[in-house]
Amino acid sequence: MIALVLALVAGAVVGLALGGLGGGGSMLAVPALIYLLGFSAGQATTAALLIVAATSLSALLTHARAGRVRWRTGLLFAAAGLPAAAAAGALSSAIPGAVLTAAFAVLAAFAARRMLAGSRPARGVRPAPEPSADGPDHATPAPATPAVAPAGAGRAGAGRAAATGAGLGTVTGLLGVGGGFLAVPALVAVLAVPMAEAVGTSLLVISANALAALVPRIGGAGTLDWAVVAPFTAAAVLGAWDGKRLADRLSGPALQRIFAVALLAVAALMLVDALR
């Protein structure tokens, strides 16, 4: 009974993270399965991939219905990242675990810093002027914006998406996690995707990464304790729906700050673990 309650609570937290923030599910699921539910590291990794894949796909559908998924960018991101993730995964066995953990912590802290900076108004930028007291006819007109993007902007955006996806895939392969907590800041900071759409698009990337990583492990799924994995997954899927509603209520900068604080907490915990 205690294991069931822990699985339900942990699953709900994982789902909230994935649905509301677009990442962090595997970072939360793996330690919960190991330290709270007694899974071995190998079992926890396989179970986390199953949980994250199912939850991400469910959350992806809700964000897609709300028009918050940039399919072309996400597919380019995922397609470029999968081969890089496979190659980096083969290389990771030659690198000491403490080094990988410390590198991950530094990278997560850097991403959090970028997101915190991006959530603040730029210096020297003033808010839009209020309408004149004499009426709307006396308000200062807004400058016109160009209706057509510069030639080549689409190709440049596609190139940035592919390059960023390959870089993220490399990091994901080396560190063995879904990568959503890095995909969101990469989409926001590198590709200038609004935060709400970055959350939805990252779920597409996470789903692809998790399913690809799960394929070679599928034979070990029979050894999992499904009495724990099944309720954990169900609670995560329900939590993801609540996470999407949370994303509906919060502004982009607020979501960025929440995500950045979560990243900083993960970075601190992993750095402590690497230095022990």
JOLIN-V698694 format. One record per backbone hydrogen bond with DSSP energy under -0.5 kcal/mol. NH is the residue of the N-H (numbers start at 1). CO is the residue of the C=O. If there is no record, write none. Layout:
nh:NH co:CO
nh:NH co:CO
This chain:
nh:5 co:1
nh:6 co:2
nh:7 co:3
nh:8 co:4
nh:9 co:5
nh:10 co:6
nh:11 co:7
nh:12 co:8
nh:13 co:9
nh:14 co:10
nh:15 co:11
nh:16 co:12
nh:17 co:13
nh:18 co:14
nh:19 co:15
nh:20 co:16
nh:21 co:17
nh:22 co:17
nh:22 co:18
nh:23 co:17
nh:28 co:24
nh:29 co:25
nh:30 co:26
nh:31 co:27
nh:32 co:28
nh:33 co:29
nh:34 co:30
nh:35 co:31
nh:36 co:31
nh:36 co:32
nh:37 co:32
nh:38 co:34
nh:39 co:33
nh:44 co:40
nh:45 co:41
nh:46 co:42
nh:47 co:43
nh:48 co:44
nh:49 co:45
nh:50 co:46
nh:51 co:47
nh:52 co:48
nh:53 co:49
nh:54 co:50
nh:55 co:51
nh:56 co:52
nh:57 co:53
nh:58 co:54
nh:59 co:55
nh:60 co:56
nh:61 co:57
nh:62 co:58
nh:63 co:59
nh:64 co:60
nh:65 co:61
nh:66 co:62
nh:67 co:64
nh:68 co:63
nh:71 co:69
nh:74 co:70
nh:75 co:71
nh:76 co:72
nh:77 co:73
nh:78 co:74
nh:79 co:75
nh:80 co:76
nh:81 co:77
nh:82 co:78
nh:83 co:79
nh:84 co:80
nh:85 co:81
nh:86 co:82
nh:87 co:83
nh:88 co:84
nh:89 co:85
nh:90 co:86
nh:91 co:87
nh:92 co:88
nh:93 co:89
nh:94 co:91
nh:95 co:92
nh:100 co:96
nh:101 co:97
nh:102 co:98
nh:103 co:99
nh:104 co:100
nh:105 co:101
nh:106 co:102
nh:107 co:103
nh:108 co:104
nh:109 co:105
nh:110 co:106
nh:111 co:107
nh:112 co:108
nh:113 co:109
nh:114 co:110
nh:115 co:111
nh:116 co:112
nh:117 co:113
nh:118 co:114
nh:119 co:115
nh:120 co:117
nh:125 co:122
nh:126 co:124
nh:135 co:132
nh:138 co:135
nh:139 co:136
nh:153 co:150
nh:156 co:152
nh:157 co:153
nh:158 co:154
nh:159 co:155
nh:160 co:156
nh:161 co:157
nh:162 co:158
nh:163 co:159
nh:164 co:160
nh:165 co:161
nh:166 co:162
nh:167 co:163
nh:168 co:164
nh:169 co:165
nh:170 co:166
nh:171 co:167
nh:172 co:168
nh:173 co:169
nh:174 co:170
nh:175 co:171
nh:176 co:172
nh:177 co:172
nh:182 co:179
nh:183 co:179
nh:184 co:180
nh:186 co:182
nh:187 co:183
nh:188 co:184
nh:189 co:185
nh:190 co:186
nh:191 co:186
nh:192 co:188
nh:193 co:187
nh:198 co:194
nh:199 co:195
nh:200 co:196
nh:201 co:197
nh:202 co:198
nh:203 co:199
nh:204 co:200
nh:204 co:201
nh:205 co:201
nh:206 co:202
nh:207 co:203
nh:208 co:204
nh:209 co:205
nh:210 co:206
nh:211 co:207
nh:212 co:208
nh:213 co:209
nh:214 co:210
nh:215 co:211
nh:216 co:212
nh:217 co:214
nh:218 co:214
nh:218 co:215
nh:220 co:217
nh:221 co:218
nh:222 co:219
nh:223 co:220
nh:224 co:221
nh:226 co:224
nh:228 co:225
nh:229 co:225
nh:230 co:226
nh:232 co:228
nh:233 co:229
nh:234 co:230
nh:235 co:231
nh:236 co:232
nh:237 co:233
nh:238 co:234
nh:239 co:235
nh:240 co:236
nh:241 co:237
nh:242 co:238
nh:243 co:239
nh:244 co:240
nh:245 co:241
nh:246 co:242
nh:247 co:243
nh:248 co:244
nh:249 co:245
nh:250 co:246
nh:255 co:251
nh:256 co:252
nh:257 co:253
nh:258 co:254
nh:259 co:255
nh:260 co:256
nh:261 co:257
nh:262 co:258
nh:263 co:259
nh:264 co:260
nh:265 co:261
nh:266 co:262
nh:267 co:263
nh:268 co:264
nh:269 co:265
nh:270 co:266
nh:271 co:267
nh:272 co:268
nh:273 co:269
nh:274 co:270
nh:275 co:271
nh:276 co:272
nh:276 co:273
